[in-house]
Amino acid sequence: MIQDFKHILFILAIAIYIMLSSCQTKTDKESNLSFAKYQYSEKVHLFDNDNYPSFNIDLHVLLPSDSIAFDELYQAMANSYFNASYQAKSSPQKNLENFPQSFIEEYKGFEKDFIADSSDFGASFNWQMISKNEILYTNDKILSFAVESFFYSGGAHGNTIKTNYVFDLENKKIISATELFKPKSCAAIIDLQKKALLKDKRDIEVIDLEGLHCENNFYLTKEGIYFHYDQYEIASYAEGPIDIFISVEEIKPHLQRLDLLN
C-alpha cells in the first residue's frame, strides 16, 4: 500500500515537472522579440467636400508584440513615435488615431477664414503627413531604430525629420552619447566625421562643418556608427539628408561600451 502511494507520488512529481517545463518553454518562446505593425490613414477635406483640398495622413508604427516582456522597449518606441500625444493606457491603434488630431484641427481652422463655394484654394492647401518608424539593426545587446516624419503644410516643399535611437536590451533603456562615448571624445569624433565626408567625396564647401555634433541622432550597426543630419541642419535643402558613417575600427578608441558592437 505504502509502495503504491510512493509510486503515485513519483508519477505526480514527474507530471508536475513536465507541466512546469512546458510552461517555461512556452514563456521563453513567447518572450522572443518580435514586432507588430499598426497603420492608420485618413483624408480630411476642407468643408468635408471632396472637391476641396485635403489633408492626407498616412501613419505606420512598429511596436514589440509582447508589450509585457519588453515593456521598457515598447514604451521607448511608443514615446519616440507619438511624443506628447502618447497615452500609455490606450491601444496602439487608438494612439494612431489620436496622434494627428491637433494637426487636423489646425487644418480645419482654415474654414474660419474662407467661405465655401466662393474660395480659391491653391495647391498649398493640400497638406500631407507621413510618419513611420523602422528597425535599423539589432543583436543580443542593442536595437537601433529610427522615427521618420514628413510634413507638408504649404510653401515650396515639405520637410522630413528623422531621429535615430539605440536601445540597450540588457539595461532596458535608450543609450545616451555620454554613456556610449568616452569623456572629452566629441572633438575627435567630429574630426572623424569630417574625414568621412572627404572620403565620400562630399563637397565640403556646401556643408556647415560647425554644425557637426556627437551628442544625438546616431545609431549603431555591426559595421560601425552612423550620425544623421536632416535637411537644412548642416547643408541646404537641395543637399538632402546626410548620414555620416564611421567604421568600428575608427570609432572603437572613443567608445566606453565596446561590448555593444560584439
C-alpha positions in Angstrom: 0.0 0.0 0.0 2.8 2.4 1.0 4.8 1.3 -2.0 1.8 2.1 -4.3 1.4 5.5 -2.7 5.0 6.3 -3.3 4.7 5.2 -6.9 1.7 7.6 -7.3 3.6 10.5 -5.8 6.6 9.8 -8.1 4.3 9.8 -11.2 2.6 13.1 -9.9 6.1 14.7 -9.4 7.1 13.8 -13.0 3.8 15.1 -14.4 4.2 18.4 -12.5 7.8 18.7 -13.7 6.8 18.2 -17.3 4.0 20.7 -17.0 6.3 23.4 -15.5 8.9 22.7 -18.1 6.3 23.1 -20.8 5.1 26.4 -19.3 8.6 27.7 -19.1 9.3 26.7 -22.7 6.2 28.5 -23.8 7.1 31.6 -21.8 10.5 31.7 -23.3 9.1 31.3 -26.7 6.5 34.0 -26.3 9.2 36.4 -24.9 11.2 36.3 -28.2 11.4 39.9 -29.5 9.1 40.4 -32.5 7.2 43.4 -33.7 3.6 44.1 -34.6 2.7 46.6 -37.4 0.0 49.2 -37.0 -1.3 51.6 -39.6 -3.7 54.5 -39.8 -4.7 56.5 -42.9 -7.2 59.4 -43.3 -8.1 62.0 -45.8 -9.7 65.2 -44.4 -11.3 67.6 -46.9 -11.9 71.2 -46.1 -15.7 71.8 -45.6 -16.0 68.0 -45.8 -16.2 68.4 -49.6 -14.4 66.0 -51.9 -14.0 68.9 -54.4 -11.9 70.9 -52.0 -8.2 70.4 -50.9 -7.4 67.7 -48.4 -5.1 66.8 -45.6 -3.7 63.3 -46.3 -2.4 61.3 -43.3 -0.5 58.1 -43.5 0.9 56.6 -40.3 2.8 53.4 -39.7 4.3 52.2 -36.4 6.2 49.1 -35.3 6.0 48.1 -31.6 7.1 44.9 -29.7 4.4 42.3 -30.0 4.9 41.3 -26.3 4.3 44.7 -24.6 4.8 43.0 -21.1 8.0 41.1 -21.6 9.5 44.1 -23.5 7.7 46.9 -21.6 10.7 49.3 -21.5 11.4 48.9 -25.2 7.7 49.2 -26.0 7.4 52.5 -24.0 10.6 53.9 -25.5 9.5 53.2 -29.1 5.9 54.5 -28.4 7.2 57.6 -26.8 9.6 58.3 -29.6 6.9 58.0 -32.2 3.9 59.6 -30.6 5.7 62.2 -28.4 3.4 64.2 -26.1 0.3 62.7 -27.5 1.2 59.2 -26.3 -1.3 57.7 -23.9 0.2 54.6 -22.3 -3.2 53.1 -21.4 -4.6 53.4 -24.9 -4.1 50.7 -27.6 -1.6 51.4 -30.4 -4.4 51.8 -32.9 -6.2 54.4 -30.6 -2.9 56.3 -30.2 -2.5 56.3 -34.0 -6.0 57.8 -34.4 -5.3 60.4 -31.7 -1.8 61.4 -33.0 -2.9 63.7 -35.9 -5.9 65.3 -34.2 -4.2 68.6 -33.3 -2.9 68.9 -36.9 -6.4 68.2 -38.2 -7.9 70.9 -36.0 -5.2 73.3 -37.3 -6.1 72.4 -40.9 -9.8 72.7 -40.4 -9.2 76.1 -38.9 -8.8 77.4 -42.5 -12.6 77.1 -42.8 -13.0 80.1 -40.5 -11.1 82.3 -42.9 -12.8 81.2 -46.1 -16.4 80.8 -47.4 -17.3 77.5 -49.0 -18.1 77.7 -52.8 -16.5 81.1 -53.1 -12.9 80.5 -52.2 -9.9 79.9 -54.5 -7.8 77.2 -52.8 -4.4 76.7 -54.2 -2.2 73.6 -54.1 -0.6 74.7 -50.8 -3.8 73.8 -49.0 -3.2 70.1 -49.8 -1.4 69.1 -46.6 0.4 65.8 -46.1 1.6 63.9 -43.1 3.6 60.7 -43.3 5.2 59.1 -40.3 6.8 55.7 -39.7 9.4 54.0 -37.6 11.8 51.2 -38.6 14.3 48.8 -37.1 17.8 49.6 -38.4 19.9 46.9 -36.6 19.6 44.5 -33.7 21.8 42.0 -31.9 21.6 40.3 -28.5 22.5 43.6 -26.7 21.1 46.5 -28.7 18.4 47.6 -31.0 18.8 50.6 -33.3 15.7 52.1 -34.6 14.5 55.4 -36.3 11.4 57.5 -36.5 10.9 59.4 -39.7 8.2 62.0 -40.4 7.4 64.1 -43.4 5.1 67.1 -43.2 3.8 69.5 -45.8 1.7 72.4 -44.7 2.1 74.8 -47.6 5.0 76.5 -49.2 7.6 75.4 -51.7 8.1 71.9 -50.2 7.6 69.7 -47.1 10.2 68.7 -44.5 11.4 65.4 -43.3 12.7 64.8 -39.8 14.5 61.5 -38.9 15.6 60.7 -35.4 17.7 57.6 -34.5 17.9 55.8 -31.2 20.0 53.0 -29.8 18.2 50.9 -27.1 20.2 48.8 -24.6 18.4 45.5 -24.4 20.2 44.4 -21.3 19.8 47.6 -19.2 16.5 48.3 -20.9 16.9 52.0 -21.8 17.9 54.4 -24.6 21.7 54.8 -24.7 22.9 58.4 -24.5 26.0 59.8 -26.0 27.6 60.3 -22.6 27.1 56.6 -21.8 28.4 55.5 -25.2 31.4 57.8 -25.8 34.4 58.4 -23.7 34.5 61.8 -21.9 36.1 64.6 -24.0 35.9 62.4 -27.1 33.5 64.6 -29.0 36.1 66.7 -30.8 37.9 63.6 -32.1 34.6 62.1 -33.3 33.7 65.2 -35.2 37.1 65.1 -36.9 36.3 61.5 -37.9 33.1 62.8 -39.4 34.9 65.4 -41.4 37.3 62.7 -42.7 34.3 60.5 -43.6 32.8 63.4 -45.6 36.0 63.8 -47.6 36.3 60.0 -48.1 32.7 60.1 -49.6 33.8 62.9 -51.9 31.3 65.3 -50.4 31.6 69.0 -51.3 32.8 70.4 -48.0 32.3 73.9 -49.2 28.5 73.5 -49.1 28.5 71.8 -45.6 28.4 73.7 -42.4 31.2 71.8 -40.5 30.5 73.9 -37.4 27.1 72.1 -37.2 28.6 68.6 -36.8 27.9 67.0 -33.4 28.2 63.8 -31.5 25.5 64.3 -28.8 22.5 62.8 -30.6 20.9 61.3 -33.7 23.2 58.4 -34.1 22.7 54.6 -34.4 24.9 51.5 -34.3 25.3 48.6 -36.6 27.8 45.7 -36.6 29.9 47.8 -39.2 30.1 50.9 -37.1 28.2 54.1 -36.3 26.1 56.5 -38.3 25.4 60.2 -37.5 22.3 61.6 -39.1 21.7 65.2 -40.2 18.3 66.4 -41.6 17.8 68.8 -44.4 18.9 72.3 -43.5 20.8 71.0 -40.5 24.3 71.2 -42.0 23.5 71.9 -45.6 20.9 73.3 -47.9 17.6 71.6 -48.7 18.9 70.6 -52.1 21.7 68.5 -50.5 19.1 66.4 -48.8 19.6 64.5 -45.5 23.2 63.5 -44.7 24.3 60.3 -43.0 28.0 60.1 -41.9 29.4 56.6 -41.3 32.4 55.8 -39.1 33.7 52.2 -39.1 34.1 50.1 -35.9 37.9 50.3 -36.2 37.8 54.1 -36.3 35.2 54.6 -33.5 36.5 52.0 -31.1 39.1 54.2 -29.3 36.3 56.6 -28.4 33.7 54.1 -27.1 33.1 53.3 -23.4 30.7 50.4 -24.4 32.8 48.3 -26.7 30.6 45.3 -25.8 27.7 46.8 -27.8 29.4 46.1 -31.1 30.3 42.5 -30.3 
